[in-house]
Amino acid sequence: MKNEPLSLFAFDVFAPSHLTSGSWRTEGDQGHRYTDLQYWTGIAQMLEKAGFDGIFFADNVGYHDVYRGNGDAALRDAAQFPINDPTVLISGMAAVTKHLNFGVTVSATYEPPYLLARKFSTLDHLTSGRVGWNIVTSYSEAAARNLGKQQQLTPAERYDMADEYMDVVYKLWEGSFEEDALVRDVESATYIDPAKVHPIEHSGQHFTVPGFHLCEPSPQRTPVLFQAGASSRGMEFGGKHAEVVFLQGTSVEGTKRSVDKLRQAVADAGRDPRDVKIVILLTVVVAPTDEEAQAKYNKAVENAPIDGILARFSGWTGIDMSEYELDTPLRSVGTKAGQSMVDMFSKADPDRDWTPRQIAEFLAVGGTGSTIIGSPETVAAELRRWRDGADVDGINLSYTTKPGGWEDFIELALPELRAQGLIAPLRAENDKPVTLREKLFGQKYTLDGHPATAQRARHLSDAAR
């Protein structure tokens, strides 16, 4: 195992409340300010000052309307709703920071690849290369209905389409503009050399994109690629395309099994298993003593309505949890939505037969990620156990209140974590900003063995002929 500092990302959604049900009910919670850009620029500056590597935004173009056949419980609890477009938020947060990076979720099922390629090239320019794309294929039936589909595609169908989708965006990002296409030659009245801009001429089963990219090459060309699919097909996709994989687990042991499967999927795709960083979702509830932290956690659980919790889980999985008795063991059920979410409970922890009540208790604080509760010393010991036992490279840090959970972590836990070498020391004020990929991997463009690199090499070879 590597004893290196963990990457540290904050995890949020452009909405009043994310994973902790009822968080908005806590005194002092600022989630209601989610529409205020000043709130978000303040968050960005706080995280950068504290030395976070970045902030990672989840997103959903649907809403949770599976539980009891409607969206009432989700609306009452602000369960990841209302929800705004996080890509619009990033440039504002980037403008007030120099080192903070941004992971942004956008669906490959509902956004045409030609437009997505432009969106991320634009963000990569405006952030000076500090952006990553979290590739999702979307699980929501509500999204499918409202975006022109009669019904949700199966996970296999969505991933098959996503594989071709990636071929298209790699061609646009890596193969359309040569590096020196922009000449800005006043004498010849030539801003761009047409001979160095190439149509990609893609014609496939799902997409036809004949033309060239709309944007000049951005600092990273291809944004850093995040991915979070934990199903077997999702891991196959991640093994081929991902540079950072975001995992969720109910235990260190179960997460380690997922990590091993993921690293094998990377090897099966012909890549070095260590060329993919693995980030785990965790929520930290910290206080000066273990007893105070437990009391804080208990209060958060009290604020979490069970209907709000199960509305989230029903939306994630496509299974109406109101149809199950609270104390009936949950068996693995096939679903078109989040199969990996079902398997996380019914398969990943084989020593426990989960019931809806137990799932709700687990999800109440921090959602599908595990929760660490205790003093700074207890948090450090637990975080070391996750790092070494699960073999992960970083954490996505959720919260109990917005942004109070992060403020407590920064004030109480972070100094101890740095003292023990679990988190890297604060950067010097004069440190030169780098791109997200340089931060993670030490280079600007995708690593050898990645399909984007192969596309770039193919383009350079064609240009040389």
Beta strands, then each sheet from edge to edge (+ up, - down):
strand 1: 7-13
strand 2: 54-58
strand 3: 101-107
strand 4: 131-136
strand 5: 182-185
strand 6: 190-192
strand 7: 202-203
strand 8: 208-209
strand 9: 224-227
strand 10: 244-247
strand 11: 277-286
strand 12: 370-374
strand 13: 394-398
sheet 1: 12+ 11+ 10+ 9+ 4+ 3+ 2+ 1+ 13+
sheet 2: 5+ 6-
sheet 3: 7+ 8-
end
